[in-house]
Amino acid sequence: MSEAVYNFQRIFNLKMGFGSREHDQIPYRTMGSVTVEEYESLQDRYDDQLAEKYGVDIAGKASEEKVALLRGFRQEQ
């Protein structure tokens, strides 16, 4: 039954003008922390990623800014 639902969703989206490659995106949730609380629960890990992988100076930045920066970098990838 789940395959039938999946196929219906794909057909519906195609008829509505969606479903091409430009609309394929990974879920928002998988691109990183969604809330500030989630970011802060793994702050050491995320801060290291911002500093080492993306070369961002995180000194003096609020958690909201860090979440936005991390999400932006991951969306570009």
Rosetta silent file (secondary structure, phi, psi, omega in degrees, C-alpha in Angstrom):
SEQUENCE: MSEAVYNFQRIFNLKMGFGSREHDQIPYRTMGSVTVEEYESLQDRYDDQLAEKYGVDIAGKASEEKVALLRGFRQEQ
SCORE:     score description
SCORE:     0.000 S_00000001
   1 L     0.000  -36.498 -178.677    0.000    0.000    0.000 S_00000001
   2 H   -65.337  -31.323  177.110    2.851    2.408    0.761 S_00000001
   3 H   -66.381  -38.804  178.328    4.165    1.987   -2.797 S_00000001
   4 H   -64.677  -40.797  178.615    0.759    2.982   -4.171 S_00000001
   5 H   -65.084  -43.516  178.985    0.713    6.090   -1.953 S_00000001
   6 H   -60.615  -46.628  179.500    4.244    6.999   -3.033 S_00000001
   7 H   -63.108  -39.509  176.754    3.340    6.612   -6.719 S_00000001
   8 H   -61.303  -44.285  179.569    0.191    8.715   -6.238 S_00000001
   9 H   -61.671  -42.159  178.801    2.245   11.480   -4.616 S_00000001
  10 H   -62.844  -45.107 -179.549    4.740   11.438   -7.496 S_00000001
  11 H   -65.324  -43.813  178.913    1.987   11.629  -10.137 S_00000001
  12 H   -59.314  -46.468  179.974    0.168   14.381   -8.255 S_00000001
  13 H   -62.900  -39.587  177.735    3.350   16.428   -7.956 S_00000001
  14 H   -62.756  -41.873  179.090    4.115   15.989  -11.666 S_00000001
  15 H   -67.035  -27.455  179.307    0.639   17.209  -12.598 S_00000001
  16 L   -87.635    1.172  176.556    1.117   20.232  -10.331 S_00000001
  17 L    94.995    8.721  178.210    4.391   21.102  -12.067 S_00000001
  18 L  -112.165  171.325  175.129    6.778   19.660   -9.516 S_00000001
  19 L   111.403   -3.641  176.662    8.861   16.524   -9.547 S_00000001
  20 L   -82.463  175.372 -177.966   11.709   17.473  -11.822 S_00000001
  21 H   -57.998  -34.369 -178.088   15.354   17.401  -10.744 S_00000001
  22 H   -66.015  -20.168 -179.972   15.286   21.051   -9.708 S_00000001
  23 H   -96.481   -7.670  178.686   12.686   20.205   -7.047 S_00000001
  24 L   -75.803  119.163  177.667   14.549   17.199   -5.627 S_00000001
  25 L  -142.142  150.332  174.424   16.012   18.167   -2.287 S_00000001
  26 L   -73.467  155.167 -178.265   16.954   16.281    0.796 S_00000001
  27 L   -57.897  144.453 -179.834   14.652   16.914    3.755 S_00000001
  28 H   -52.160  -39.611 -175.797   15.213   20.143    5.687 S_00000001
  29 H   -63.438  -30.509 -175.352   15.781   18.131    8.859 S_00000001
  30 H   -81.994   -5.766 -178.359   18.780   16.267    7.456 S_00000001
  31 H   -87.930    3.640  178.476   20.756   19.443    6.727 S_00000001
  32 L   137.118 -170.156 -177.870   21.562   20.079   10.342 S_00000001
  33 L   -65.780  139.325 -178.139   19.987   21.262   13.521 S_00000001
  34 L   -91.286  -36.731 -178.483   16.548   22.759   13.090 S_00000001
  35 L  -114.875  163.031  177.658   16.324   24.575   16.412 S_00000001
  36 H   -64.693  -36.684  179.901   18.793   26.501   18.512 S_00000001
  37 H   -62.018  -40.325  177.223   18.327   23.982   21.328 S_00000001
  38 H   -63.673  -43.279  179.547   19.445   21.158   19.041 S_00000001
  39 H   -60.011  -45.708 -176.768   22.481   23.165   17.976 S_00000001
  40 H   -68.543  -26.243  178.686   23.423   23.895   21.558 S_00000001
  41 H   -69.503  -26.121  176.699   23.078   20.238   22.577 S_00000001
  42 L  -123.123   37.417 -172.324   25.903   19.392   20.115 S_00000001
  43 H   -58.469  -41.970 -179.490   27.551   22.801   20.119 S_00000001
  44 H   -58.697  -45.056 -179.398   31.150   21.554   20.317 S_00000001
  45 H   -63.684  -49.233 -177.549   30.692   19.402   17.230 S_00000001
  46 H   -67.788  -38.209  177.553   28.931   22.077   15.181 S_00000001
  47 H   -62.930  -40.862  177.012   31.343   24.811   16.266 S_00000001
  48 H   -62.036  -41.227  178.877   34.269   22.636   15.172 S_00000001
  49 H   -62.732  -45.590 -179.894   32.621   22.079   11.783 S_00000001
  50 H   -62.418  -42.711 -176.401   32.055   25.789   11.261 S_00000001
  51 H   -73.894  -47.571 -173.065   35.587   26.690   12.281 S_00000001
  52 H   -84.972  -47.258 -173.875   37.572   23.894   10.632 S_00000001
  53 H   -79.334  -39.310 -174.476   35.518   22.830    7.638 S_00000001
  54 L  -107.633   -7.196  175.938   34.035   26.174    6.594 S_00000001
  55 L    67.952   35.225 -178.968   36.617   28.583    8.029 S_00000001
  56 L   -96.064  135.098  173.744   34.143   30.731    9.964 S_00000001
  57 L   -82.321  108.138 -173.320   35.255   32.817   12.938 S_00000001
  58 L   -90.166   -2.533 -178.474   32.606   31.840   15.482 S_00000001
  59 L   -63.651  127.331  176.166   33.793   34.149   18.274 S_00000001
  60 L    81.234    3.395  179.321   31.018   36.465   19.393 S_00000001
  61 L   -92.386  141.020  177.359   28.317   34.895   17.207 S_00000001
  62 L   -77.306  161.289 -179.150   24.983   33.918   18.707 S_00000001
  63 H   -61.037  -35.383  178.627   23.658   30.400   18.318 S_00000001
  64 H   -60.848  -41.320  178.531   20.955   31.639   15.913 S_00000001
  65 H   -66.095  -40.694 -179.104   23.636   33.012   13.595 S_00000001
  66 H   -65.256  -40.647  177.722   25.622   29.791   13.792 S_00000001
  67 H   -60.688  -45.452 -179.540   22.545   27.698   12.924 S_00000001
  68 H   -63.914  -41.938  178.535   21.869   29.909    9.886 S_00000001
  69 H   -63.118  -47.860 -178.642   25.500   29.742    8.741 S_00000001
  70 H   -62.147  -43.782  179.287   25.706   25.978    9.097 S_00000001
  71 H   -63.601  -40.698  178.972   22.411   25.471    7.266 S_00000001
  72 H   -61.844  -44.928  178.983   23.516   27.794    4.457 S_00000001
  73 H   -63.130  -41.794 -177.795   26.765   25.906    3.929 S_00000001
  74 H   -70.920  -33.705  176.910   25.007   22.569    3.926 S_00000001
  75 H   -67.242  -34.749  177.304   22.337   23.731    1.473 S_00000001
  76 H   -63.713  -34.236 -179.311   25.036   24.883   -0.941 S_00000001
  77 L   -68.065    0.000    0.000   26.529   21.409   -0.904 S_00000001
